[in-house]
Amino acid sequence: MRTSRTRTTRALGLTGAVAAAALLLAACGDDDTMSGMDHGGTPSATTTATATPSAFGNSGTFNDADVMFAQMMIPHHEQALEMAGLADGRAEDAGVKKIVAAIEKAQDPEIQKMKAWLRGWGEPESAGTHHGMAGMMSEQDMKDLAALKDEDFDRKFAELMIAHHEGAVEMAKTEQKDGGNAEAKALAGEVVTAQTAEITELRKILDRL
């Protein structure tokens, strides 16, 4: 009887030890899972929400002025690129060709950046109307420009692009004053600097044509 009771006690003790070990392993596993989620594992919902705006190039807060700046500057840039595209086979002046190249290099990436901001902000790409936007060319202006070549094209291009750039500078200065997003205001500053310099060059071109 003594031997039977001893065996039973040992068996119960062994069973309890196994159960305790299993519980300990489960707890460690939970800790590892939580650690993985906090330190390089599957990101939490809060982390994803924070990272998503950054992926769109949108850091910090924004306001209505930032949204309007992007929505208006996108079609403004698109028309500048359309005007620059007309220079191929029509422009003759080296200075005009240089400015065309600068416009094509700078403004398409800026369009993509502003579109990304609007997506990140949950705003539409278009404000719905472009009528009365500063510096925008009419359909007839574009047709007139397309009908010209060589020096006539260069002169008309310079005249129209000066007005177009002046409109962009005006819009960018409004963003600098009223905007709330640091990246949008920085881009506005770049527009002011670059396009003011190009206006100066275009006026020099007009003076010599």
LOKOL-880645 format. One record per residue (C-alpha): residue number from 1; x, y, z. Coordinates in Angstrom, 1 decimal. Example, Ala and Ser with C-alpha at 12.3 -4.5 7.8 and 13.67 -1.06 7.14 Angstrom:
// residues 2
nr:xx:yy:zz
1:12.3:-4.5:7.8
2:13.7:-1.1:7.1
***
This chain:
// residues 209
nr:xx:yy:zz
1:0.0:0.0:0.0
2:2.9:2.4:0.8
3:4.5:1.7:-2.5
4:1.2:2.4:-4.4
5:0.7:5.7:-2.6
6:4.3:6.7:-3.4
7:3.9:6.0:-7.1
8:0.7:7.9:-7.2
9:2.2:10.9:-5.5
10:5.2:10.9:-7.9
11:2.9:10.7:-10.9
12:0.8:13.6:-9.7
13:4.0:15.6:-9.1
14:5.3:14.9:-12.6
15:2.0:15.8:-14.2
16:2.0:19.1:-12.3
17:5.5:19.9:-13.4
18:4.7:19.2:-17.0
19:1.6:21.5:-16.8
20:3.6:24.3:-15.2
21:6.3:24.0:-17.9
22:3.6:24.2:-20.6
23:2.2:27.3:-19.0
24:5.6:28.9:-18.8
25:6.3:28.2:-22.5
26:3.0:29.6:-23.5
27:3.7:32.8:-21.5
28:7.1:33.2:-23.1
29:5.6:32.7:-26.5
30:3.1:35.5:-25.8
31:5.9:37.8:-24.7
32:7.8:37.0:-27.9
33:4.8:37.8:-30.0
34:4.2:41.1:-28.3
35:7.9:41.9:-28.5
36:7.9:41.1:-32.2
37:4.9:43.4:-32.8
38:6.6:46.2:-30.9
39:10.1:45.8:-32.3
40:10.0:45.1:-36.0
41:7.1:42.5:-36.1
42:3.8:43.1:-37.7
43:3.0:46.8:-37.3
44:0.2:47.9:-35.1
45:-2.8:49.9:-36.5
46:-1.4:53.0:-35.0
47:2.0:52.6:-36.6
48:0.4:52.0:-40.0
49:-1.7:55.1:-39.8
50:1.3:57.1:-38.9
51:3.4:55.7:-41.7
52:0.9:56.1:-44.4
53:0.9:59.9:-44.7
54:4.6:59.9:-44.6
55:4.7:57.5:-47.6
56:2.7:60.1:-49.5
57:5.3:62.8:-48.7
58:2.9:64.5:-46.3
59:4.4:65.4:-43.0
60:2.6:67.4:-40.4
61:-0.8:69.1:-40.6
62:-2.4:70.8:-43.6
63:-5.2:73.3:-44.1
64:-7.5:74.5:-46.9
65:-4.8:76.7:-48.3
66:-2.5:73.7:-48.8
67:-5.2:71.7:-50.5
68:-6.1:74.6:-52.8
69:-2.5:75.2:-53.7
70:-2.0:71.6:-54.8
71:-5.3:71.4:-56.6
72:-4.6:74.6:-58.6
73:-0.9:74.2:-59.2
74:-1.3:70.8:-60.7
75:-3.3:72.0:-63.8
76:-1.1:75.1:-63.9
77:2.0:73.0:-64.2
78:0.3:70.6:-66.6
79:-0.3:73.6:-69.0
80:3.3:74.7:-68.6
81:4.4:71.3:-69.7
82:1.9:71.4:-72.7
83:3.4:74.8:-73.7
84:6.9:73.4:-73.3
85:6.0:70.4:-75.5
86:5.1:72.7:-78.3
87:8.6:73.9:-78.5
88:9.8:70.7:-80.0
89:10.4:71.4:-83.7
90:9.2:75.0:-83.3
91:11.6:76.8:-80.9
92:14.8:78.3:-82.4
93:16.4:80.3:-79.6
94:18.8:78.5:-77.3
95:17.6:80.4:-74.3
96:14.0:79.3:-74.9
97:15.1:75.7:-75.4
98:17.0:75.9:-72.1
99:14.0:77.1:-70.2
100:11.8:74.5:-71.9
101:14.2:71.8:-70.6
102:14.1:73.3:-67.1
103:10.3:73.3:-67.0
104:10.1:69.7:-68.2
105:12.7:68.6:-65.6
106:11.1:70.4:-62.6
107:7.4:70.5:-63.1
108:6.4:66.9:-63.8
109:8.0:65.6:-60.5
110:6.3:68.5:-58.7
111:2.9:67.4:-60.2
112:3.4:63.9:-58.9
113:4.4:65.2:-55.5
114:1.3:67.3:-55.2
115:-1.0:64.5:-56.4
116:0.6:62.3:-53.7
117:-0.1:64.9:-51.0
118:-3.8:65.1:-52.0
119:-4.1:61.4:-51.9
120:-2.5:61.3:-48.5
121:-4.8:64.1:-47.3
122:-7.9:62.3:-48.7
123:-8.7:65.2:-51.0
124:-9.6:65.2:-54.8
125:-6.9:66.1:-57.3
126:-9.1:68.8:-58.9
127:-10.9:71.7:-57.3
128:-13.5:71.4:-60.1
129:-12.8:74.6:-62.0
130:-9.8:76.4:-63.4
131:-11.5:79.4:-64.7
132:-9.9:82.7:-63.7
133:-6.7:80.9:-62.4
134:-3.8:83.4:-62.5
135:-1.6:83.0:-65.6
136:-3.6:80.2:-67.4
137:-3.7:80.4:-71.2
138:-6.9:80.2:-73.1
139:-7.5:77.5:-75.7
140:-7.0:80.2:-78.4
141:-3.6:81.2:-76.9
142:-2.5:77.6:-77.2
143:-3.7:77.3:-80.8
144:-1.9:80.6:-81.7
145:1.3:79.4:-80.1
146:1.1:76.0:-81.9
147:0.8:77.8:-85.3
148:4.1:79.6:-85.0
149:7.7:78.6:-85.7
150:11.3:79.8:-85.1
151:11.6:83.4:-83.9
152:7.9:84.0:-84.0
153:7.3:81.0:-81.7
154:10.2:82.1:-79.4
155:8.7:85.5:-78.9
156:5.2:84.3:-78.3
157:6.4:81.5:-76.1
158:8.4:84.0:-73.9
159:5.4:86.4:-73.7
160:2.9:83.7:-72.7
161:5.3:81.9:-70.3
162:6.1:85.1:-68.5
163:2.4:85.6:-67.8
164:2.0:81.9:-66.9
165:5.0:82.0:-64.5
166:3.7:85.2:-62.9
167:0.5:83.5:-62.1
168:2.3:80.5:-60.5
169:4.5:82.9:-58.4
170:1.3:84.6:-57.2
171:-0.3:81.3:-56.2
172:2.9:80.1:-54.5
173:3.2:83.3:-52.5
174:-0.3:82.9:-51.2
175:0.6:79.4:-50.1
176:3.7:80.7:-48.3
177:1.5:83.2:-46.5
178:-1.6:81.0:-45.7
179:-0.5:77.4:-45.9
180:0.0:75.2:-42.9
181:1.9:72.2:-44.3
182:5.7:72.5:-44.2
183:6.4:70.5:-47.3
184:3.8:72.4:-49.4
185:5.2:75.8:-48.2
186:8.7:74.6:-49.1
187:7.6:73.7:-52.6
188:5.9:77.0:-52.9
189:9.2:78.7:-52.1
190:11.0:76.6:-54.8
191:8.4:77.7:-57.3
192:8.8:81.4:-56.4
193:12.6:81.1:-56.7
194:12.8:79.1:-59.9
195:10.1:80.8:-61.8
196:11.1:84.3:-60.8
197:14.5:83.5:-62.3
198:13.0:82.1:-65.4
199:10.8:85.2:-65.8
200:14.0:87.3:-65.7
201:15.6:85.1:-68.4
202:12.5:85.2:-70.6
203:12.4:89.0:-70.5
204:16.1:89.1:-71.6
205:15.1:86.8:-74.5
206:12.3:89.2:-75.5
207:14.7:92.1:-75.4
208:17.1:90.5:-78.0
209:14.4:89.1:-80.3
***
